[in-house]
Amino acid sequence: MARTVAFKGFGERMRYMYKEPGALRCYSKGSDVPMESFLSYLSNEEARYLLEMPVSDLVLLPAAKAA
């Protein structure tokens, strides 16, 4: 992710546990100035935990309408 996005907390909101600043340098087409990026990742175990988490535990379900 781009450095500016990383500094705004995007990685934390997306639940990335690890962020390595300056790990990547990307170049836009036609530019000699690199865009500093962060390498963001999860371990295999952390990714599986998040993917197996029941969505119903995270989302409030609407109350049934009274008849």
C-alpha positions in Angstrom: 0.0 0.0 0.0 1.1 3.6 -0.6 2.8 5.3 2.3 0.2 8.0 2.5 -2.6 5.4 2.8 -0.6 3.5 5.4 -0.2 6.6 7.5 -4.0 7.1 7.5 -4.5 3.7 9.2 -5.8 1.7 6.2 -3.8 -1.4 7.2 -5.3 -1.4 10.7 -8.8 -1.0 9.3 -8.2 -3.9 6.9 -6.8 -6.0 9.8 -3.3 -6.3 8.4 -1.1 -7.4 11.4 2.3 -6.6 9.8 3.5 -3.6 7.9 7.0 -3.2 6.6 7.7 0.5 5.7 9.8 1.1 2.6 9.8 -2.6 1.6 8.6 -1.7 -1.9 9.3 1.0 -4.4 7.0 1.4 -7.3 7.4 3.6 -10.3 4.6 5.2 -12.2 4.8 4.9 -16.0 7.1 7.7 -17.3 8.3 8.8 -13.8 11.8 8.4 -12.3 10.5 9.2 -8.8 9.7 6.1 -6.8 6.5 5.9 -4.7 7.4 4.5 -1.3 5.1 1.7 -0.3 4.5 -0.5 2.7 4.3 -4.3 2.4 1.3 -5.3 4.4 0.5 -8.9 5.2 -1.1 -11.5 7.6 0.3 -14.8 8.6 -1.4 -17.9 7.3 -2.9 -18.6 10.7 -4.2 -15.1 11.1 -5.8 -15.1 7.7 -7.5 -18.4 8.3 -8.8 -17.1 11.6 -10.4 -14.0 10.0 -11.8 -16.0 7.1 -13.4 -18.6 9.4 -15.0 -16.1 11.7 -18.8 -16.2 11.5 -20.2 -13.1 9.9 -23.2 -13.2 12.2 -20.9 -12.4 15.1 -19.8 -9.2 13.5 -23.1 -7.9 12.0 -26.1 -6.8 13.9 -29.2 -8.6 12.5 -32.3 -6.5 12.1 -35.0 -7.3 14.7 -38.0 -9.2 13.4 -41.0 -7.0 12.8 -43.9 -7.4 15.2 -47.0 -8.7 13.5 
